[in-house]
Amino acid sequence: MPFVPFDMEEWQSTWENRVRHNLSESGVHPLSIDELLALAGEDADRVLRLRMVYSQANGTEELRQRISARYAGASPGNVLVTTGSAEANFVTCWRLLGPGTRAVVVAPTYMQTWGLATNFGGQVELLPCTPERLWDPDPEHLERVITPGTTLVVVTNPNNPTGHVLSAAARQALLDRTRSVGAWLLADEVYQGAERNGVETPTLWGSYDRVIVTGGLSKAYGLPGLRIGWSVGPADLIASLWRRHDYTVIGPGPVTDFLATLALRVRPKILERTRSILNRNYPVLDAWLKSFGDFFEWQAPEAGAICWVRYRHRLGSLELAERMRAEHSVLLEPGDHFRVPHHLRIGFGGDLLGDLDAALAELTRGLQKLLAD
C-alpha cells in the first residue's frame, strides 16, 4: 500500500535551519549542556569522563526510577526509555495496530499517530474538536466515533497545536467511552509541565488499566536535542514494546541517559525557566495578533509555546506559509499539516524577545503585502 509521509516533519526538517526566523517550533528555547549542568550543580568533567559504552537498552535503572516516580504506582518496570517521545509513540502503534485494527485520534493533533496507523494498515478516524467547545471533544461525538471494535484511542494532552488542556469533564468522558469499548488509550503528554499558569496537567496514567502514557524532554524541558522520551504502561506491554525497541535504535547513549537523569533531578528549576519564557513571550504574540483586527481568531493557549490561529484570507495555509518562507525567511507551520485549512500554528518560545519581535516584524511585512494584493 502507498506510504503516507509525515508532511509536517518533512517541512520543518527541510527549512527550519535555513530561515532567519523560525516560528514553526513548538518548544521553548533549548538549554545548553553548560546550562543544564549548572542547574544540576554538576561539573562538566563528569560528562567528559563518561565511557562510550552501550548504555542500558531500555534506560538505566536510575533514569527509569526518576521517570516512574512521576507516575503514582509505577515502577521502573513500567517504563521504557526511547529516542524521543516520537519513538515511544511509534513502538506503541507498531505493537497495537495493523490490518484489521481501528484507531481514533482526537484532533486537531500532531499527526504522527494518524500516519502510523495508516501505514501499519489499520483503519483510522479523526475525532475533531472545535473552538466552540473550547477544544474539548463533544461527548455525543465520542459515542459515535469510539465504537466497539476500536483498538486504540489517541489523545495529546496538553494539545498540539491548540495548547488546550482537557477539562475534567472531557477527560472523564474520554476515559469512560474508551473503557466501555475495551480500547487502549495512548496519552501523549509531552507538553505536560509547560502550562503557563504553573498548574501541571494531571497525567492519565493510572486512570484505566489500558492506558499508555508517552512523554519526553523536548517540549516542557527545552532539551529536544537529547532525544530522550519514554513510555509508561503495564509491565507486560512495556516488555513487548522493548522487544520492538530492540529493532529500532536499541537504546539511548550514555551521555544522553546521564543528562536526562540530571534534567529530571532538577525538573522544578527547568519548568520554572520554561514558564518564564512562555509568560514573557506570549503577551508579545497576543498583542501582535490583536494588531491585525479581525484577520486572526485564536484562543490563548494554556500550555506550550504554540498558538493555533485561524486567519481570514482566500490563500490556503500551505501556500501562505510557503510565501512567508520564500519571500521573508519566516517559517510557520501550516494548518493543512494538521488537516485543518486556513489555520497556522505560530511558535513563540524563542530565547530573546528581540528575536520574536524581529520575526513578527518581518511577518507583518509579509502579511501586509499579502493583504495589499
Rosetta blueprint (number, residue, H / E / L):
1 M L
2 P L
3 F L
4 V L
5 P L
6 F L
7 D H
8 M H
9 E H
10 E H
11 W H
12 Q H
13 S H
14 T H
15 W H
16 E L
17 N L
18 R L
19 V L
20 R L
21 H E
22 N E
23 L L
24 S L
25 E L
26 S L
27 G L
28 V L
29 H L
30 P L
31 L L
32 S L
33 I H
34 D H
35 E H
36 L H
37 L H
38 A H
39 L H
40 A H
41 G L
42 E L
43 D L
44 A H
45 D H
46 R H
47 V H
48 L H
49 R L
50 L L
51 R L
52 M L
53 V L
54 Y L
55 S L
56 Q L
57 A L
58 N L
59 G L
60 T L
61 E H
62 E H
63 L H
64 R H
65 Q H
66 R H
67 I H
68 S H
69 A L
70 R L
71 Y L
72 A L
73 G L
74 A L
75 S L
76 P H
77 G H
78 N H
79 V E
80 L E
81 V E
82 T E
83 T E
84 G H
85 S H
86 A H
87 E H
88 A H
89 N H
90 F H
91 V H
92 T H
93 C H
94 W H
95 R H
96 L H
97 L L
98 G L
99 P L
100 G L
101 T L
102 R E
103 A E
104 V E
105 V E
106 V E
107 A E
108 P L
109 T L
110 Y L
111 M L
112 Q H
113 T H
114 W H
115 G H
116 L H
117 A H
118 T H
119 N H
120 F L
121 G L
122 G L
123 Q E
124 V E
125 E E
126 L E
127 L E
128 P E
129 C L
130 T L
131 P H
132 E H
133 R H
134 L L
135 W L
136 D L
137 P L
138 D L
139 P H
140 E H
141 H H
142 L H
143 E H
144 R H
145 V H
146 I L
147 T L
148 P L
149 G L
150 T L
151 T L
152 L E
153 V E
154 V E
155 V E
156 T E
157 N L
158 P L
159 N L
160 N L
161 P L
162 T L
163 G L
164 H L
165 V L
166 L L
167 S L
168 A H
169 A H
170 A H
171 R H
172 Q H
173 A H
174 L H
175 L H
176 D H
177 R H
178 T H
179 R H
180 S H
181 V H
182 G L
183 A L
184 W E
185 L E
186 L E
187 A E
188 D E
189 E L
190 V L
191 Y L
192 Q L
193 G L
194 A L
195 E E
196 R L
197 N L
198 G L
199 V L
200 E L
201 T L
202 P L
203 T L
204 L L
205 W L
206 G L
207 S L
208 Y L
209 D L
210 R L
211 V E
212 I E
213 V E
214 T E
215 G E
216 G E
217 L L
218 S L
219 K L
220 A L
221 Y L
222 G L
223 L L
224 P H
225 G H
226 L H
227 R L
228 I E
229 G E
230 W E
231 S E
232 V E
233 G L
234 P L
235 A H
236 D H
237 L H
238 I H
239 A H
240 S H
241 L H
242 W H
243 R H
244 R H
245 H H
246 D L
247 Y L
248 T L
249 V L
250 I L
251 G L
252 P L
253 G L
254 P H
255 V H
256 T H
257 D H
258 F H
259 L H
260 A H
261 T H
262 L H
263 A H
264 L H
265 R H
266 V L
267 R H
268 P H
269 K H
270 I H
271 L H
272 E H
273 R H
274 T H
275 R H
276 S H
277 I H
278 L H
279 N H
280 R H
281 N H
282 Y H
283 P H
284 V H
285 L H
286 D H
287 A H
288 W H
289 L H
290 K H
291 S L
292 F L
293 G H
294 D H
295 F H
296 F E
297 E E
298 W E
299 Q L
300 A L
301 P L
302 E L
303 A E
304 G L
305 A L
306 I E
307 C E
308 W E
309 V E
310 R E
311 Y E
312 R L
313 H L
314 R L
315 L L
316 G L
317 S H
318 L H
319 E H
320 L H
321 A H
322 E H
323 R H
324 M H
325 R H
326 A H
327 E H
328 H H
329 S L
330 V E
331 L E
332 L L
333 E E
334 P E
335 G H
336 D H
337 H H
338 F H
339 R L
340 V L
341 P L
342 H L
343 H E
344 L E
345 R E
346 I E
347 G E
348 F L
349 G L
350 G L
351 D L
352 L L
353 L H
354 G H
355 D H
356 L H
357 D H
358 A H
359 A H
360 L H
361 A H
362 E H
363 L H
364 T H
365 R H
366 G H
367 L H
368 Q H
369 K H
370 L H
371 L H
372 A H
373 D L
